[in-house]
Amino acid sequence: MGTFLGIIALLITLVAFIPLLGILNWITIPVSIIFLIICAILKSDTGKTLCIVSIIVGLLRLIFGGGIL
């Protein structure tokens, strides 16, 4: 279950890489944090790793895109 949540978080993050959809990262990051908490409760190491990668990629995308793009 945790791995599934991590994959969903990464897929949402990948959609946010499409030009002009960068604002989606403002939704992706909190969702990934919620999924990370769920994965921690479920003790899923792979899910936690995927969620952390999703959060980091989303934050970097926001930083380089100026918060919007």
N, CA, C and O atoms as CSV, one atom per row, in Angstrom:
chain,resi,resn,atom,element,x,y,z
A,1,MET,N,N,0.821,-1.194,0.000
A,1,MET,CA,C,0.000,0.000,0.000
A,1,MET,C,C,0.862,1.253,0.000
A,1,MET,O,O,0.554,2.218,-0.700
A,2,GLY,N,N,1.935,1.247,0.777
A,2,GLY,CA,C,2.807,2.414,0.857
A,2,GLY,C,C,3.518,2.691,-0.453
A,2,GLY,O,O,3.657,3.845,-0.858
A,3,THR,N,N,3.965,1.641,-1.114
A,3,THR,CA,C,4.627,1.812,-2.403
A,3,THR,C,C,3.657,2.391,-3.424
A,3,THR,O,O,4.041,3.230,-4.240
A,4,PHE,N,N,2.415,1.953,-3.385
A,4,PHE,CA,C,1.392,2.472,-4.286
A,4,PHE,C,C,1.199,3.979,-4.066
A,4,PHE,O,O,1.090,4.735,-5.031
A,5,LEU,N,N,1.156,4.414,-2.805
A,5,LEU,CA,C,1.003,5.841,-2.512
A,5,LEU,C,C,2.213,6.634,-3.014
A,5,LEU,O,O,2.061,7.740,-3.533
A,6,GLY,N,N,3.407,6.069,-2.858
A,6,GLY,CA,C,4.607,6.737,-3.356
A,6,GLY,C,C,4.603,6.878,-4.867
A,6,GLY,O,O,5.013,7.908,-5.401
A,7,ILE,N,N,4.143,5.851,-5.553
A,7,ILE,CA,C,4.065,5.906,-7.019
A,7,ILE,C,C,3.037,6.947,-7.457
A,7,ILE,O,O,3.271,7.679,-8.419
A,8,ILE,N,N,1.908,7.018,-6.764
A,8,ILE,CA,C,0.891,8.025,-7.081
A,8,ILE,C,C,1.461,9.426,-6.884
A,8,ILE,O,O,1.234,10.309,-7.711
A,9,ALA,N,N,2.204,9.638,-5.789
A,9,ALA,CA,C,2.810,10.947,-5.535
A,9,ALA,C,C,3.793,11.316,-6.648
A,9,ALA,O,O,3.821,12.463,-7.093
A,10,LEU,N,N,4.588,10.361,-7.092
A,10,LEU,CA,C,5.537,10.636,-8.172
A,10,LEU,C,C,4.831,10.908,-9.495
A,10,LEU,O,O,5.273,11.762,-10.264
A,11,LEU,N,N,3.755,10.204,-9.768
A,11,LEU,CA,C,3.019,10.448,-11.009
A,11,LEU,C,C,2.414,11.851,-11.030
A,11,LEU,O,O,2.440,12.525,-12.059
A,12,ILE,N,N,1.876,12.284,-9.908
A,12,ILE,CA,C,1.338,13.648,-9.833
A,12,ILE,C,C,2.459,14.663,-10.026
A,12,ILE,O,O,2.269,15.683,-10.690
A,13,THR,N,N,3.627,14.387,-9.448
A,13,THR,CA,C,4.776,15.285,-9.607
A,13,THR,C,C,5.221,15.337,-11.058
A,13,THR,O,O,5.575,16.406,-11.556
A,14,LEU,N,N,5.209,14.199,-11.745
A,14,LEU,CA,C,5.604,14.187,-13.150
A,14,LEU,C,C,4.628,14.980,-14.019
A,14,LEU,O,O,5.046,15.633,-14.975
A,15,VAL,N,N,3.342,14.931,-13.700
A,15,VAL,CA,C,2.358,15.722,-14.445
A,15,VAL,C,C,2.650,17.211,-14.260
A,15,VAL,O,O,2.445,18.007,-15.177
A,16,ALA,N,N,3.125,17.582,-13.076
A,16,ALA,CA,C,3.427,18.988,-12.797
A,16,ALA,C,C,4.643,19.486,-13.589
A,16,ALA,O,O,4.890,20.691,-13.638
A,17,PHE,N,N,5.393,18.586,-14.202
A,17,PHE,CA,C,6.530,18.996,-15.022
A,17,PHE,C,C,6.111,19.481,-16.403
A,17,PHE,O,O,6.919,20.075,-17.117
A,18,ILE,N,N,4.872,19.239,-16.788
A,18,ILE,CA,C,4.384,19.734,-18.078
A,18,ILE,C,C,4.361,21.258,-18.020
A,18,ILE,O,O,3.886,21.827,-17.037
A,19,PRO,N,N,4.861,21.922,-19.047
A,19,PRO,CA,C,4.869,23.385,-19.024
A,19,PRO,C,C,3.471,23.951,-18.748
A,19,PRO,O,O,2.465,23.431,-19.231
A,20,LEU,N,N,3.439,25.005,-17.975
A,20,LEU,CA,C,2.243,25.729,-17.555
A,20,LEU,C,C,1.387,24.962,-16.545
A,20,LEU,O,O,0.299,25.420,-16.196
A,21,LEU,N,N,1.850,23.818,-16.075
A,21,LEU,CA,C,1.158,23.102,-15.007
A,21,LEU,C,C,1.995,23.063,-13.733
A,21,LEU,O,O,1.719,22.273,-12.830
A,22,GLY,N,N,3.007,23.907,-13.659
A,22,GLY,CA,C,3.896,23.936,-12.501
A,22,GLY,C,C,3.197,24.334,-11.219
A,22,GLY,O,O,3.649,23.991,-10.126
A,23,ILE,N,N,2.095,25.057,-11.348
A,23,ILE,CA,C,1.353,25.456,-10.159
A,23,ILE,C,C,0.758,24.241,-9.446
A,23,ILE,O,O,0.381,24.323,-8.277
A,24,LEU,N,N,0.678,23.130,-10.146
A,24,LEU,CA,C,0.192,21.884,-9.556
A,24,LEU,C,C,1.101,21.412,-8.415
A,24,LEU,O,O,0.673,20.636,-7.560
A,25,ASN,N,N,2.348,21.877,-8.404
A,25,ASN,CA,C,3.266,21.503,-7.325
A,25,ASN,C,C,2.790,22.015,-5.972
A,25,ASN,O,O,3.131,21.435,-4.941
A,26,TRP,N,N,2.010,23.088,-5.956
A,26,TRP,CA,C,1.467,23.590,-4.695
A,26,TRP,C,C,0.477,22.596,-4.102
A,26,TRP,O,O,0.217,22.629,-2.899
A,27,ILE,N,N,-0.069,21.728,-4.916
A,27,ILE,CA,C,-0.962,20.674,-4.435
A,27,ILE,C,C,-0.168,19.383,-4.195
A,27,ILE,O,O,-0.438,18.637,-3.253
A,28,THR,N,N,0.804,19.142,-5.057
A,28,THR,CA,C,1.584,17.907,-4.990
A,28,THR,C,C,2.371,17.783,-3.689
A,28,THR,O,O,2.407,16.709,-3.088
A,29,ILE,N,N,2.990,18.855,-3.256
A,29,ILE,CA,C,3.850,18.788,-2.072
A,29,ILE,C,C,3.058,18.431,-0.810
A,29,ILE,O,O,3.467,17.521,-0.089
A,30,PRO,N,N,1.938,19.108,-0.512
A,30,PRO,CA,C,1.176,18.692,0.683
A,30,PRO,C,C,0.610,17.269,0.583
A,30,PRO,O,O,0.559,16.547,1.579
A,31,VAL,N,N,0.190,16.875,-0.617
A,31,VAL,CA,C,-0.316,15.504,-0.798
A,31,VAL,C,C,0.802,14.503,-0.542
A,31,VAL,O,O,0.581,13.468,0.087
A,32,SER,N,N,1.997,14.806,-1.026
A,32,SER,CA,C,3.141,13.908,-0.810
A,32,SER,C,C,3.512,13.837,0.668
A,32,SER,O,O,3.930,12.786,1.153
A,33,ILE,N,N,3.361,14.941,1.381
A,33,ILE,CA,C,3.649,14.929,2.818
A,33,ILE,C,C,2.629,14.054,3.550
A,33,ILE,O,O,2.990,13.295,4.449
A,34,ILE,N,N,1.370,14.161,3.168
A,34,ILE,CA,C,0.333,13.312,3.776
A,34,ILE,C,C,0.612,11.844,3.468
A,34,ILE,O,O,0.507,10.991,4.349
A,35,PHE,N,N,0.969,11.550,2.211
A,35,PHE,CA,C,1.311,10.171,1.841
A,35,PHE,C,C,2.543,9.685,2.613
A,35,PHE,O,O,2.618,8.513,2.983
A,36,LEU,N,N,3.505,10.576,2.856
A,36,LEU,CA,C,4.703,10.220,3.614
A,36,LEU,C,C,4.328,9.821,5.040
A,36,LEU,O,O,4.862,8.852,5.579
A,37,ILE,N,N,3.416,10.565,5.644
A,37,ILE,CA,C,2.976,10.230,6.998
A,37,ILE,C,C,2.275,8.869,7.007
A,37,ILE,O,O,2.490,8.058,7.908
A,38,ILE,N,N,1.439,8.628,6.000
A,38,ILE,CA,C,0.746,7.334,5.919
A,38,ILE,C,C,1.756,6.204,5.728
A,38,ILE,O,O,1.625,5.143,6.338
A,39,CYS,N,N,2.758,6.429,4.885
A,39,CYS,CA,C,3.783,5.396,4.655
A,39,CYS,C,C,4.601,5.142,5.916
A,39,CYS,O,O,5.017,4.012,6.170
A,40,ALA,N,N,4.832,6.189,6.706
A,40,ALA,CA,C,5.554,6.002,7.962
A,40,ALA,C,C,4.730,5.170,8.937
A,40,ALA,O,O,5.272,4.332,9.658
A,41,ILE,N,N,3.430,5.400,8.956
A,41,ILE,CA,C,2.561,4.613,9.828
A,41,ILE,C,C,2.534,3.151,9.371
A,41,ILE,O,O,2.536,2.233,10.191
A,42,LEU,N,N,2.510,2.952,8.051
A,42,LEU,CA,C,2.486,1.587,7.503
A,42,LEU,C,C,3.854,0.916,7.498
A,42,LEU,O,O,3.965,-0.270,7.187
A,43,LYS,N,N,4.902,1.673,7.842
A,43,LYS,CA,C,6.282,1.170,7.882
A,43,LYS,C,C,6.745,0.677,6.512
A,43,LYS,O,O,7.374,-0.374,6.398
A,44,SER,N,N,6.425,1.452,5.477
A,44,SER,CA,C,6.821,1.106,4.112
A,44,SER,C,C,8.020,1.969,3.718
A,44,SER,O,O,7.878,3.159,3.436
A,45,ASP,N,N,9.202,1.348,3.703
A,45,ASP,CA,C,10.422,2.096,3.384
A,45,ASP,C,C,10.435,2.589,1.942
A,45,ASP,O,O,10.858,3.715,1.678
A,46,THR,N,N,9.980,1.769,1.015
A,46,THR,CA,C,9.955,2.165,-0.391
A,46,THR,C,C,8.985,3.315,-0.596
A,46,THR,O,O,9.292,4.258,-1.325
A,47,GLY,N,N,7.835,3.253,0.027
A,47,GLY,CA,C,6.862,4.332,-0.083
A,47,GLY,C,C,7.384,5.635,0.484
A,47,GLY,O,O,7.174,6.700,-0.096
A,48,LYS,N,N,8.076,5.553,1.633
A,48,LYS,CA,C,8.650,6.760,2.224
A,48,LYS,C,C,9.695,7.369,1.305
A,48,LYS,O,O,9.751,8.588,1.144
A,49,THR,N,N,10.516,6.534,0.706
A,49,THR,CA,C,11.555,7.033,-0.202
A,49,THR,C,C,10.935,7.711,-1.413
A,49,THR,O,O,11.378,8.789,-1.811
A,50,LEU,N,N,9.926,7.102,-2.000
A,50,LEU,CA,C,9.278,7.691,-3.173
A,50,LEU,C,C,8.594,9.009,-2.828
A,50,LEU,O,O,8.631,9.948,-3.622
A,51,CYS,N,N,7.979,9.089,-1.672
A,51,CYS,CA,C,7.332,10.341,-1.255
A,51,CYS,C,C,8.357,11.439,-1.007
A,51,CYS,O,O,8.132,12.593,-1.370
A,52,ILE,N,N,9.479,11.085,-0.394
A,52,ILE,CA,C,10.534,12.080,-0.154
A,52,ILE,C,C,11.091,12.580,-1.480
A,52,ILE,O,O,11.330,13.777,-1.638
A,53,VAL,N,N,11.299,11.681,-2.431
A,53,VAL,CA,C,11.778,12.099,-3.756
A,53,VAL,C,C,10.759,13.029,-4.408
A,53,VAL,O,O,11.132,14.028,-5.022
A,54,SER,N,N,9.486,12.707,-4.278
A,54,SER,CA,C,8.429,13.540,-4.847
A,54,SER,C,C,8.426,14.932,-4.225
A,54,SER,O,O,8.258,15.927,-4.931
A,55,ILE,N,N,8.609,15.009,-2.922
A,55,ILE,CA,C,8.641,16.304,-2.235
A,55,ILE,C,C,9.840,17.121,-2.688
A,55,ILE,O,O,9.708,18.310,-2.976
A,56,ILE,N,N,11.007,16.496,-2.753
A,56,ILE,CA,C,12.222,17.212,-3.145
A,56,ILE,C,C,12.123,17.710,-4.582
A,56,ILE,O,O,12.470,18.856,-4.870
A,57,VAL,N,N,11.652,16.855,-5.480
A,57,VAL,CA,C,11.515,17.249,-6.888
A,57,VAL,C,C,10.498,18.381,-7.024
A,57,VAL,O,O,10.720,19.325,-7.782
A,58,GLY,N,N,9.389,18.294,-6.298
A,58,GLY,CA,C,8.385,19.348,-6.346
A,58,GLY,C,C,8.919,20.667,-5.816
A,58,GLY,O,O,8.655,21.721,-6.394
A,59,LEU,N,N,9.666,20.617,-4.721
A,59,LEU,CA,C,10.257,21.845,-4.177
A,59,LEU,C,C,11.272,22.457,-5.131
A,59,LEU,O,O,11.295,23.672,-5.323
A,60,LEU,N,N,12.111,21.617,-5.729
A,60,LEU,CA,C,13.088,22.147,-6.689
A,60,LEU,C,C,12.398,22.765,-7.894
A,60,LEU,O,O,12.832,23.800,-8.401
A,61,ARG,N,N,11.328,22.135,-8.351
A,61,ARG,CA,C,10.570,22.666,-9.490
A,61,ARG,C,C,9.964,24.032,-9.140
A,61,ARG,O,O,9.949,24.937,-9.975
A,62,LEU,N,N,9.465,24.179,-7.908
A,62,LEU,CA,C,8.917,25.460,-7.489
A,62,LEU,C,C,10.005,26.522,-7.376
A,62,LEU,O,O,9.803,27.672,-7.764
A,63,ILE,N,N,11.155,26.131,-6.843
A,63,ILE,CA,C,12.257,27.093,-6.691
A,63,ILE,C,C,12.741,27.572,-8.050
A,63,ILE,O,O,12.911,28.773,-8.261
A,64,PHE,N,N,12.964,26.642,-8.975
A,64,PHE,CA,C,13.475,27.027,-10.291
A,64,PHE,C,C,12.413,27.690,-11.160
A,64,PHE,O,O,12.743,28.467,-12.055
A,65,GLY,N,N,11.151,27.393,-10.905
A,65,GLY,CA,C,10.075,27.987,-11.697
A,65,GLY,C,C,9.569,29.296,-11.124
A,65,GLY,O,O,8.665,29.905,-11.697
A,66,GLY,N,N,10.121,29.742,-10.019
A,66,GLY,CA,C,9.698,31.005,-9.433
A,66,GLY,C,C,8.378,30.900,-8.687
A,66,GLY,O,O,7.751,31.922,-8.408
A,67,GLY,N,N,7.942,29.696,-8.360
A,67,GLY,CA,C,6.735,29.501,-7.595
A,67,GLY,C,C,5.475,29.350,-8.414
A,67,GLY,O,O,4.431,28.987,-7.873
A,68,ILE,N,N,5.543,29.615,-9.693
A,68,ILE,CA,C,4.343,29.531,-10.515
A,68,ILE,C,C,4.536,28.568,-11.687
A,68,ILE,O,O,3.755,27.630,-11.852
A,69,LEU,N,N,5.552,28.789,-12.486
A,69,LEU,CA,C,5.753,27.993,-13.678
A,69,LEU,C,C,6.428,26.710,-13.311
A,69,LEU,O,O,6.694,25.881,-14.182
